[in-house]
Amino acid sequence: MQLVLIALALCAVVPRATHATSGTLSASVSSISFGSVPVGSTISQAVLLKNTGEASLTLTSWTLSGTGFRVSGLAIPLSLTLAAGQSVSLSITYSPTTTSSVTGKLTLDSTATNTALAIALSGTGVTATRSIALSTSSLNFGNEMVGDSSTLAVAVKNTGNSTVTVSGVNVSGTGYSTSSGLAGATIAAGQTAELNVVFAPKATGSVSGTVSISSNATNSPSKVSVAGTGVSSTAHSVALSWGASSSSNIVGYYVYRSAISGGSYARLTSSPVNALKYTDGAVSAGATYYYAVTTVTTGGSESGYSGQVVATIP
């Protein structure tokens, strides 16, 4: 019998190497510049940390350098695990104590592939300033009927770089008051609040006064002079009103009257009226009057007459 020898070649099976996936830590910003910040103020910015890898990672520690910088949202000691795709937010603040430029860095250590993630920080402390600018230094209510009232607004702007606190608003002059809650309010840097001044004459005659705004601004108190005239509600009168001009730099309106149509107007107001109405109390029964108004700019330029209106007194 013939024997047949068969050789079998066996191949060793070598296991395929596999690479364990790891987490990757990323931040929503790589650097933060806080810019110029007044000494004594605080500015903050939110930062989002995210695990963009395919496996969990653990934040193990963090360090912060730079005077005036603070971090909230990270514990000490730190041990925070982020699953794949998970994120956590933190806040970095800058509170300068001196007028100087500062740089710093937040470094986050973790088990991620990028074991140390750094966020650069910078900011400059500047001198705190507080000042108030008013849209006008005077208000002319013109003629107002006794028993009625007019309201004019004054824009109060903080032109400094730090918050202004209004401690009080004082009014002098019979019939004048304010209707807005400006007293006790805080106005952030660059922001504007509105002060409404009301004239409600109690008797006939001219009345002047002052609205004074007290605050922690360096130019406190800020003042607005007010003027108006009360006219009788029982005598003959003509009540005029008009719409606000759409032109820029308008500071008020002149009111004119004539006894003939279309001309020979005489100005009734010695200075521009800020209100959009005027009561003419110096009229006679049975007479007919013709009225027109003009606009006045900050430079003193006066427009032409408006359309004419006619009033016949009974």
Sequence and secondary structure as in RCSB ss.txt:
>XXXX:A:sequence
MQLVLIALALCAVVPRATHATSGTLSASVSSISFGSVPVGSTISQAVLLKNTGEASLTLTSWTLSGTGFRVSGLA
IPLSLTLAAGQSVSLSITYSPTTTSSVTGKLTLDSTATNTALAIALSGTGVTATRSIALSTSSLNFGNEMVGDSS
TLAVAVKNTGNSTVTVSGVNVSGTGYSTSSGLAGATIAAGQTAELNVVFAPKATGSVSGTVSISSNATNSPSKVS
VAGTGVSSTAHSVALSWGASSSSNIVGYYVYRSAISGGSYARLTSSPVNALKYTDGAVSAGATYYYAVTTVTTGG
SESGYSGQVVATIP
>XXXX:A:secstr
                        EEES SEEEEEEEETT  EEEEEEEEE SSS EEEEEEEEESTTEEEES  
SS  EEE TT EEEEEEEE  SSSSEEEEEEEEEESSSS EEEEEEEEEEE     EEES SEEEEEEEETT  E
EEEEEEEE SSS EEEEEEEEESTTEEE S  TT EE TT EEEEEEEE  SSSEEEEEEEEEEESSTT SEEEE
EEEEEE SSS  EEEE     SSSEEEEEEEEESSTTS  EE  SS B SSEEEE    TT EEEEEEEEEETT 
 B      EEEE  
